Amino acid sequence: MGKKFSFSCFIFSVLFLCSCSITTSTENERQDEEVKILDENLDLKAKVTDLEEEIERLKRNYKITEHAKEDVYLFLQAMRERNLEELKRRVAGNAQLDASGIVFNNGQSLPFEEDNHEQELVFVRLSEEEGDVEAGKLVYDVLPESDTTEQLKLELIRQHDIWKISNFTKQHL
């Protein structure tokens, strides 16, 4: 009877020890999984913060580029109306104005339109590959609505909270 009792105690001890080690390994796996989840959450929070900062930067840039686009339209309107006073405010100091148009420092001249009363619609778009908002330099493409084969590229610089035309080039489409 002593041998049976000892054997039974031995079996119960082995079963008890096995159950303890299973519980411990399961607990360790659970803790490892919790740590992984916490690390993943921290990574996601960092990504969300980065995305929020990027969204704010894009919003700022959008406001700036819309303001610059408005200045381009005001420049084009002043060109149509031959408003020299407004043009002086809209072009950078390196350009020369006279009765026939504007001459920029790259040698290009932008003459006033001959037909003043027929206002042609134009499309203005930011040139994606050129310019830098933070540096205060932008490039806009001006596309006339008519079937002309030319487009203007207007280079803008920021001076005294106004985007001014500093140069332009004509491109054939």
Helices and strands as residue ranges (DSSP letters): H 2-81, H 84-90, E 96-98, E 101-103, E 109-111, E 122-126, E 137-144, E 150-159, E 162-172
